[in-house]
Amino acid sequence: MRMNKDSLENHRQLERSVHALTWGTHLTNIYRSKEEKLAVVVAYLEIGLKRNERCLHIDCYQNQVEICQRLADFKINVKECLDSGRLVFLSKEQSYLQDNYFSPARMMQMISEAHYETLKAGFYGLRGSGDLSWISQNYPGVKGVIDYEHELNLFLRRSRLMAFCHYNEEEVPEDFLASALCTHPKAFIYGRLYDNPYYINSDTFAQMLSEERPVGDYEQLRDNIIQKKKEFPG
């Protein structure tokens, strides 16, 4: 794929945004289009592959071929990365939705095993990425996604792992989008990275879940992050 000048500059800006991410980082990506998502995913994976990290991407839209083509455009030897296990793609059926339902415990077990196998294989760490936009289809267990995001924050504290969770704003219900913002310290919104003042630490968020309290209106949270306002709406 030949990139125009604007696309190349956008890629360089995204590279700068993801370059400083450290182990234990949990970030989300709220996107409106395929292009907005893929641009961020490719920059994120490219940095990890160049650093000898294992990169695992789960996609619910079957974008593997296009991601590989774009990585090749940035001088990544995709075949070698796939053959060596440095780059791994999984479908939602191979990960989130085994047996056609979502289990937070099963997903966390899979991540724990992948993290262990990554370090055992000699990679510097595990760079995870997954699109959860399938939650709009109301699979069994879908409400457990919020618990999963919370548990992932706890696991990340003691790992050589970073996790990147993608949500399609055009498809995912607003209550899930609001919860995504409250469970991720950093957020890409429409292709730009923001520190997220509405992130709720794991202990506090667990209390909120137990009391079934709302976490806020999604559109207000999103717009305030973009405008760099810190007050909590409502």
N, C-alpha and C positions, 0 to 999 in steps of 0.2 A: 504494500500500500504506500503510495507516494503522499507525503504530508505537505500541506501548504505552510506558508510562513506562520500564520496565526496558530495552526494546530501544533506546530513544532514549539512555538513559544509557550503555548498552554502546557505542553508536556514538560517543558523545562521548569515551569512554575510548580507543577505537580511534583516533579522530582525533588525540588527544594522543600516542598511541604512534607514529604514523607521521609526525607533523608535523615532527619534527626529523631525519628521515632525509636523508642528504646524497648527492651524486653519488659513485659508486663503491661504494655499499652493496649487499651481496649478502645477502639474507635468505631464509629458508625458512619455510614455513607447514605444520606438521603438524596435520592436522584429522581429526575423526571423523565429521562430518556435513556435509551441504550448507549448512545454516544457519551453522555455525561458519566454513566457508570463505567464503561470500558476504559475511558481515558484515565480514570483514577485507579482502576484495578491494574492496568498495565504498568503504570508508574510504580505502584506499590510492589508488584511482583518483580519488576526489573531490578529494583534496588536490592531485594533479597537474593536474587539469583547471582548477582555480581558479588555478593558478600559470602557466598558458600552457605547460605541458609537453605533449608528445605522449605519450599513454598507449596502450600496446599490450597487449592481453590475449589469451592463448591458452588456450582451455578445451576439455577433452576431454569435457565433459558437456552442452554446448550450453545454457549458462545465460545467453546474451547478452540475451535479452528481459527476464529477471528483473533482471539487473544494471542495464540501462537504466532499468527502472521504478524501481528503488531510487535510482539517481542523480538521476532527475527529482524524487523526493520530497525531495531535498536541494538543490533549486533549481538543478540543472544543466540547461542547455539541451542536451539530448542530441542532438536533430536537428542543431543547429548544430555541435556537436562532431563528429558523424559526417560531416557534409557537408564540414567544413573539414579533415578528417584529423587532428583533435586527439585523437579517440578511434577506435581501430582494433581490430577483433576478427578473430582468425584461428582456424581450426579446427586440430586436430592434423595433419590431412592437408595443410594449407597450410603447415605449419611443420616440426614435429618429424618427421613421417612422410611426407614427400614420397616418392612411389614405394613406399610401404608399408614403408620401413625407416628406421632412425635413423642419421644420419651426424653425428658431432661437428663435423667440418670444414665440412660444408654448413650446419649450424645456426649456427656461428660466423660464416660468411660472410654469412648472412642478417642476423644481428644487427649486424655491422659496416656493412652497406649501410643498414640501417634507421637506425642511429645517424647516419651521414653525411647521409642524406636529411632526417632530423629537423632537424639543425642548419642545413642548407642552406635549409630551408623557413622558418627564422626562429623555430622553437620554442626554448624555454629549455633543453630537454634531453629525453631519452627515458626514460620510466618504464615498464619492462617487467614483465610478470606472465605466468606460464605454469604450467599444471597438468601435471605429469609422471606422474600416476597411471596413465596408459596403460601404463607399464612393467610392470605386473602381467600384461599380456596377452602378454608374451614375444615382441614383434616382433623381426625381424632387426635386429641392431646394438644391442640394448637395453643390453648391458653397457658400451657407449660413453657412457652417461649420466654415469658417474662422471668419465670424461675430460672430458666437456663442462663439468661443474660446475667442474672444475679450470681449464680453459682460460678459462672465463668470469671467474673471479677475476683472472686475468692481464690480460684485456682491460679489466676495470672500473677498473684502476689508472690508466688514461690516457683516461678517457671522461667525458662528461656523461650518464651512464647509471646507473640503479639497476635491479636485477633481483630479482624476487620469485618463488621457485619453490615450488609447492604440491604436497604429497604427502598422499594419503588413507591414513591409518593402517590403515583397515579393509581395504585392498586391496593396498597395496605391501609386498613382502617386506621382512623386517627388515634384511637386509644392505644394501639400498638406503636404508632409513631411517637406519641408522647412518652410512652414507656421506654422506647429506644433512646430518646434524648436523655431521660433521667438515669439510664444505666450505662452511659458511655461518657467518660471524661472529655473525649475529643470527638468532634463531629465534622465530617465533610457535609456541607449543604450546597447543593447545586455546583459542585466542583471546587469549592473553596474550603480550606480547613480552619476550624474555629476551636479555641478553648471553650469548653461548655460550662457556663456558670450554673446550669441546672442539673448537673450530675449530682446524684444523691449517693453518699457513701453506702457501702454494702450493708452495714449494720442498721442504719436509718431506713434504708429501702426495705429491708426485711420486715421491720416494724410496720411500715406503711402497707405492705402487702397483707400482713396479718390482720390489719384493721380495715382492709378493703377501701382505703382512702384514695381518691383520684390524685393523679400526679400533675394535673394541669392541662390546659387547652393546647393542643398541638400547634395550631397556627400561631398563637401568641408566643409560645416558646420558640418556635422556629424564627419568627420575625425579630424577636428580641435578641436572639443570638446573632443574627445577621447584622442588626443595628447596634450590637454590643451593649445592650441594656442588661442589667443584672437583677432587677426586681422580679420576684416570682409572681406571675399573673394569678389573680384570684385570691 
